[in-house]
Each structure stands twice: as C-alpha cells, then as structure tokens.
Amino acid sequence: MKPLPLAVHTAAQVRALDRHAIDDLHIPSYTLMTQAGEAATVALRSCWPSKQRIAVVCGPGNNGGDGYVLARLVQAMRVDVTVVSLSDTAQLRGDAKRAHDDFIASGGVVRPWSDGCLANAEVIVDAIFGTGLSRPLDAVMIERINAINDCGAPVLSLDIPSGLDSDSGAVWGAAIVAERTLSFIGLKLGFYLGEGPNHTGIVLFDDLDLPAGAADFVPPSALRIDEDFVAHLLPRRRRTAHKGQQGSVLVIGGGLGMAGAARMAGEAALRAGAGLVTVATWPENVASITASRPELMCRGVEGASELAAMIERADVLAIGPGLGQSDWGRALLDITLESDKPTVIDADALNLLAHAPCSNANWILTPHPGEAGRLLGISTADVQRNRLQSAREIAKKFDGTVVLKGAGTLVVTGDSLPYICDQGNPGMASPGMGDVLTGVIAGIAAQTADLPGAARAGVLVHAMAGDMAARRGERGLLATDLFGYLPTCVNPAQRF
C-alpha cells in the first residue's frame, strides 16, 4: 500500500478530485474503477494472504462496482469468491453495470442476500456504499449491516465503511465495523471524527496512480500530523548544547491531595526535553514530589504573591493539573493570566476559565470533550457530535490554539487548517494522561518559539508514546507508562 497523505478531504472535495481526474486529466472513469479494484485486491491478499473464502457484498453504485472488479480479479487467482448483491443488479448503471457484466462474463455468479450467505466467509469485502451516502438507512439495510458485523469474519471496507458519513463520522443507523479501510484518491474527514475511529480499523490508501500533484487541485479540509514535522521542529541538538538553551517550564497545580497530577506534568515536560522544570504546588506536596522525581524543582505556594517571581523566571507556563477550583486555584490562575508568557491551560484551569471567559493569542487550551462543553456552554454529546466545529468555536471564543482531546485529537489555531492526530489508542483513556500531555506540550514549547507547532508536536509525541507503551496491551495502561518512551518520540531525527 502507498503511504497515507497528509491531506484530509470532505466527500465533496474527493468527488472534485475524481472529476478533475476524469475531465481534466482525461482518465476514463472505468479505468479509475479498475485501478480501485486492483488496489483493493492487493490490500486483501496482503492483509489476509492465507484466506481462501472471500465474500464480496456489493451495493447499487460505484462502490459496488469496485467490489465487482475485485471479485473478478480474486476469482482469477483461483480463490473461492462469493458475491452478494444488496440491490437489483438489473438496475445497475454506468461503470458499476460494466464491472458487474465483466465479472459475469468471466464466469462469476452474483447471489442475492440470504440468511447464512456469509456463513463460510473468512474475509468479507464491504463494497456497499461509498462516500455519497447522506441519508439514514432503512430497516432492511441496517439489519444486513449488523449481520455482517456479527458474522465474526474480518472486513475490508472499500473507500469508507458503509453507513459512515464521510464528513462528520456520524452513523446513518448502522455502519460496518472494518478491520481495514482502503481509501481511494483522498482520506475522508469522517475517518477521524464522530464514530469514525470506531469503524475504520487500520486505514490504508491508494491514489489510483493519479499524476503527481493531482491532489493539489483541491485544497484539503484538514491535515494529519506526522513525524517529519516533529523532526523539523525538534532537530538534533548541537554537541555544545546545555540545559539553559532548552527553556524553562513552570507547572502550576497540585492542590491539597492532588500532587500526582502536577508531578506527572512536570516529569513529562522534562521527558519532552525542557532544560529546567519547576512545580509550584500546595506546600504539603513538595516533599512527595521531590522524593519521587528529584530532577524536578518544587516550590510550595500558599498564595498568588509567592508565584509572581517564579512566573517571571519561566519561559513557558503550564497551569491546571490538580489545581482544583478552590480560592487557592482561582488566585493562582488569575495571576498566571496576567502574564504575557506562553501558557498551556488544562483541567481545572479550563473549568475556572469557563466561569470567567477571556481571550489570549499566546496560550494553548487542552480540553477533553467535557471541558470543551463547559467552555462553550453545551453538552459533551454536542461536542462529540461535531468535534471540529466545537474546536473552531473554542478557538474563536478564546483565541490561541485549541487541542480538543479524544480519538482523533484536533489542533485548531484561528482560521488555519485544523490538524488531526490519527495515532493513540483506547488504553490512553486513563487517569493522568491529560496531565502528561500538558507537560509534553509545555516542554516542547520551551524549546521552540512556535506555540501552535508545539501543540501539534506534543499531541503526536504523546500519542506515539502511548502506542509504544500499549504494545504490552491497552487495558491497564497507566499515564506514567509513557515516560519511558517520550525521549524516543521527541528525538525522531536520531531514529532515521
């Protein structure tokens, strides 16, 4: 398979790319369909080389046509192929009809759906609906998609899991849960929003051999964050580098009984490469933090006046982990917001900010969906239904850069293209992960003048470390498990 592109598109943008290939580049539409079927065949045999009983479920449009091409090619390999149509094949038109007729001419047989038609399948190819689906499915189609999901065989979805909205990641009543999704021409925005991450499995890509630069004809709607960006932002250090050149971070948090959050954020900033990290916390927390991580400087503060000098000495501030919403936390946040220092705001600092909104171009807000809802005055469910719009609304209301955490973390700065992180895993839904992310972003921000870039790099580094830690298993993953992998992830130039 070909490398995933950075660009992510809406369904309309992908259709525009398709029309560009046909109308301007003069590539026949059936040639594109044939190339899609060929790419799908390669993906099928690469992912499941030993499977000999393949079921291809075809719908009424061009996505079904891709399935018929694949079925013809796989049948020629002397693999047992069962093709099931979910529509009246006599109603097929255009390229889909041609692909169906070519399959029949090669000796293929198309069957209607029936109970048990997938019983012997070792792999199922989902070629039911493509990116054009924009309406709820009827009861019969929902029942059939659920039957495919329940049959126990892995599913390869062509272009997009059928039933998933290409733009929002919403489910139109039911959607295929794929083990692999092979996306053609462009990656779809819905892969990374809403329910998309629950349905796509591992995303593969093929550009159908379009000429180099053809995808540039239509600007994308978002961009993926990749390791090359981290390597560019955090190049290999000079031999004469010293800690004074790597920036200083002040972590503000850890109210009474919540020392762990501030301690994890502080260590994460160190692991991300900051030269000096100080934790300003409730006085009773100092001993436990310094005992468990002596590389951290730790200062007890009982009020805002004690914080002013520490803020002045720091290059980057990070406030929120374990801060609480008491008068103590409110006072520390108020004096922090008076500073013009780059600031990462998380956890209870976000909850306090929701009660007294203000804007600042020089901060990074890192809400999870619940905190995002409080910032906007809407429910968590509303945020999740439209994650991209929610992130944009927070950026519009509060300015700066917004990191909306979750599956497919989004990074939004003003009117710039949003960025999507497609790494990370469900095991990272555990206590303290947000505190570690805050520290990682702050640690990277201390080493670069690019605050939005630090947000993007920090999100990716955090997700990569989480994936490395999860190789032992996702369930039971702890936030502190990431610490051993963070140095590897912030030194990509040394791995190439």
N, C-alpha and C positions, 0 to 999 in steps of 0.2 A: 504494500500500500504506500501511497505518497504521503509526505509529511503534512500535518494539519497546517492550513494557512493561519495567519494571524487575524484576518478579516472575518467578521461575523455579519450575516445579512438577514434581512427580513425576507419573507416569501416573495413579495413584490420585487425586491432587488434581485433575487435569484432568477425570477421569471424574466426580468430585464436583461440579465446576463445571458440567459438562454436565447432570447430574441436577438440579442447582439450577435451571438454565435451563428444563428441561422440567417439573419437578414444582412448583416454587415460583413461577417467573415465567410459567408456562403457555405456553411457546413450543413448538409442536409439533416433534417430533424431525425430521420430514421438512423442516420449514422451515429448521432448522439445517443439514441436509444440502444443501438447495438453496442456502442462503447460502454454504456452503463451496464448492460447485461454481462459484457466481458469482464468489467471490473468487479462486478458482484460475484461472478464465477471464481475469479482469483481469490477474492476475500473468503468465499465459502470454503474452498479447498485448502486455503492457508490456515484458517481458523479451526477447521474440523477435517483434517486430511484423511482420517480413517473411517469417517461415517459414509455408509453406503445406501442409506434410505433417506431420501430428501423429499420433503413436501413443500410445494410452492403454492401459496394461496394468493390468487390474483383478483384484483378489483376491476372496475369498469373503465379506468382511464390509462394514462401513460405509465403510471406506476405499475399497473398490471402488465403493460407491455414490456417493461423492464424484466418482470418476472418470467414472461414467456420466452424472452431471449435467453435468460439464464437457464431455464428448463431445457431448452433445445441444446445448449452447449454442454450442460451437465449430462444430459442423456447420451450425447455423443461420446462421453467418457465411459460409457457402459456402467453408469451409476443408476440405481433404481430411483426414478423420479415419479412422484405423484403430483399432478397439477389439479388444484381445486379452484374453480371459479365461483366467486360470490355474486356474479351477475349473469344475465343472459348474454352469452357470447355472440348471439346474432345481432345484438345492439352495439357491438364494438365498432368504433370508427377510427379512421386515420392510421397513425403509426401503431396504435395498440392492436387494431384489427390485422395489420400486416404482420406484426410479431406473432400474434395468435396463429394466423394462417401458415406462417413459416414453420412454427412448431408442429402443427398438424401435418404439414407436408413432409416433415422429417420422420414421421411415424409416431408422433406424440398423441396422447389421449388426454382430454380435459374432462374432468368429472364435476358434477355439481356438489355442493356441500351436502354432507350427510352425517348422521351420528357415527362416530368412530372412524371418520375418514382420515384422521391423523394418528390413529392408534399405533401404527408401526413406525412412525417417523422418528428418525434420530436427530434431524435438524429441520426446522421449519423456516422457510423464507417468507417474510411478510412483504408482499407486493400489492397491498390492498388500496391504500390511499396515500397520495403524495402530499406536497406542500399546499395544494389548493383547498384542502378541507377547511371549511369555515362555518359549519353548522353542526348541531347536535346529531348524533347517530340515532337511528331508530332502534326499537327494542330487539329486533332480529339481529342487527349488526352488533349491538352490544353483547348479546348472548354469544355470538360466534367469536368475537374478540376475546371475551372471557374464557371461552372454551380453549382457544389457542394458548392463552396464558396458563391455563390449568393443566395442559396436557403433559407437562414435565420436560419437553424437549427444548433445547436452546433455540433462540430465534435470532435470525439475521434480518433486520429491517432495512429495506431499500429506501434511501433518501431521508426518511423520517419514520419513527414508529407510528403506525396507522392509528388515528384517533387523537393524536397530539397536535395542538395548534402550533404552527411553525413560528409564530411571532411571540406569543405570550407563554408558551409551555402549559396552557390550560388543557384539560382533558375533556373531549367532547362526548361525555357519557361513559366511555371506556377507551383505553388505549393499550396497544401492545407493550408488553414489558420485554424489551430486547436484551440479548446478551451482547450483541454488536449492532451498531447502526452505521451503514455506509452512506455517507453524504456525498451527493454529486454537485459539482460546479462551485458551491459555496456552503459554508457552515451556516446552520439556521439558528437564529436568536433563541428560539424556543427550546433548544437543547439545554440551555443554561438558566432558564427562568422557570418560575412556577413549578409544575410537576415534572418538567423535562428531565432533570437529573435522575429521577426515579424510573425513567422509561428507556433512556437511550443506551444504557450499558456503556461499553467502550466505543467511542466514536472513531470511525475510520473515514478516509476522504479520498476521492478521486476527482480530478479536474476534467476528465473526459478528453484529455490531450488537447485542450484549448491552447492556442498560441500564448507564449509568454507575454504577460502584461494584459491579457484579455480581461481578467477580473478587475483591473483598474478602471474599466469603463464605467462601473457603477460604484460610487463610494460606499463603504460599509456602514453599518449602524453601530458597531462596537468592535473592539479589538481584544484578542486574547493577550494575556501577559505571558511572556516566555523567558527562558533562562538567559537568552542573549541580552535582554535588557538589564538583567541583574549583573551580568558580566561587564556590561558597558558602564553601569552606574557605580559598581564596586570593582575597579580594576585591581590587578595585583599591586601590592604595596611596594614602595621603594625600599631598598635594603637599609636605608638610613632613617626609616620612619620611626617615630616614637609616639607614646600614648597622648602627648599633648596635641598632636596633629589629628587625632581621631575623634575629637569632640567630647563634650561632657553632657551627661543627661541627669536631670533631676526628676526622680519619680516621687510623686506626692500622693500618699494614700496610706492605707493600713490603719483604719481606726481601731478602737478597742476591740480585741478579739478577732481582728481580720488582718493579721500580719502577713499571712501567706500570700495574699494577692499582690501586695506591694513587693514582697520579696521575689516572687516569680517574675514580675515585670522588670525588676532591677536586674536579675540574673539574665533574663532574655536580652536586655539591652547590651550587657557585657558580651554575651554569646554572639550577638549580631555585629560586634566589633567596636562599640563605643570605647573611647580611651579611658573615661572616668565616669562612674555612675554613683550617685548619691541617692539614698532613700530618705525622704522626710516623712516621718510617721509618728504615731502616738508614742509617747516616751516609753511605755511599758513594753513596746515591741522591739526596742533596739537590741536588747541582749539576744533574743532568739534569732533575729535576722543576721547579726554579725557572727553568731556562733555557727549558723548553718551555711553561710556564704561569706567568708572573711574578706573576699575581694571587693565586696560592696562597702562603701562608706555609708554610715547610717546616723541620722540625727533625729533626736526626739523633739517634737514641736508641740506646744500646747496652744499656740495661737498664731494668728497671721503675722504678727510683728516679727516673730522669730524666723519666718520664711523669707522675708524680703531679701536679706543678704545672700541666701542660697540661690534664689531666683536670679539675682544679678550675676552670679558667677557661672551659671549654667548656659549652655548653648541651646539646648532643647529641653522642654518641659513635658512631662507625661503625668496627667492627673486623672484619678478615678478609681484605680484598682483598690478595693477595700475601703474607699473613702467614707462611705456611709452618707446619710442625709441629715446628720445632726447639725447643730450650730457650728461645731468644730469643722466639719466638712464644708459647710457653706462659706465660712470665713476663709478657709484655705483656697477655695475655688475663686472667691471674689478677688483676692489679691493676685492670684495667678492670672486672672483675666485682665488685670490692669497692666500686665507686662506685654511688651511687643515681641517676646520671644516665640519662636516656632513651638507649637504646643499640640500634643496628642491628647485627645479627650475621650474617656471611656467610662463605662459602668455608671456609678452613682454620680459622677460629674455630669454625665449626659442627662440623668434624671433631674438633677438640680437645674441644669440648663433649660430643660423643658418647661420649668416653672417660671423662668425669667429669661426668655429668649433674647439673644443678641447675635450680632454677626461679626466675623473676623476672617479676613482673607488668609491669615497666617496660621491656621490650625487644621488639624485632621480630626474629624469626628468618626468614631468607630462603633456605631450602634449595631446590636443584633436586632432582629425584627420587632421584638417587644419594645426596646428602647426607641427604635425608629418610629413606632406607632405613637409613643408618648411625645416625641419631638414634633410630630405632625398633628396630634390630636385625633388619631384614627386608631382602629383596632389592629392587632397583629395580623389577623386574617386579611385585612385590607392591604396591608403592606405586602404580604406574601402573594396576593393575587396580582399585584402589579409592582414587582420589586424595582424595576428600572425607573418607572415613573416616581416611585417613592423616594429613591435615592436622589433623583433630579430635584424633587420638591424640597428635600432637606438642604441640598446644596444651594438652591435658590433662596431659601429662608435664612440659612445660617452662614452662607458663603464658605470659602475654603474648600477642602477636599473631604468627601464623604466615602467611608468604607462601610458598605452595608453587608454585614457578615451573613454567612449561611452557605448552603450548597450553591456554588456558582457565585462566590463573593464578588460584589460590584465595587468599582472605584470610580467615582464621578467627581470631576472638577469643572465647575462653571458650565460653559457651553461646549467644552471639548468632548470628543468622542469618549463614551464610557469604556472602561476596561473590565474584562471578565477573567476571573481565575477559574480554570477548569481542573485544577488539582485539589487535593484534600480528600477526606474520607469521613464516613459517618462516625467512626471512632472518636473523631475530634469534637463531637458533641458531648463534652465532659467538663467538669468544673475547672476553671483556671485557664482554659485555652485562650479566652479573650485577653486575660492579663498578660499572657506570653506574647500574643500578637501586639499588644500595646508596646511592650518593651522592645520587640523586634523592630517595629516601625520607628520608634524613637531612637534606637541605636543606629539604624541606618541613616535617619535624618541628621544625626550628629556628624556623620561623615560626609554629607553632601549638602549643597545649597538647594537641591531640588526637592522641595517638600512633597508635591504630588508624586514625583518619581519614587520617593522613599515609601510612600503609601503603597504604590504598585509593587515595588520590590519586596517590601515587608510582607504583604499578603501572599505573594508567591513563595517566598522563602519559608514562611510559616507553614503553608500547605505542603510544600515539598518535604519538610522535616516531619510533618505529620504522616505523610505517606511512607517515609522511610521507617518511622517508628512502628507503623502498623503492619510491617511485614511479619511480625510475630502474631498478628491478629488485631482486628479493630476493636472488638469488645474488650473492655477493661483498660483501654489506652488512657494514660494519665498525661496531664499537661507537662509535667516535669520530664516525661519520657522524650520530649522533643529536644531537650537541652544538648544531648549527645550528638545530635545531627545538625543543629543550627550552624556550627562552624563549617561543615561541609557545604551547606547550601549558600552561605554568604561568600564562599570562595570559588565560584564557578570557573574563573579563569585558570585556577590551578588544577582543574579536573580535565581540561581539554588538551 
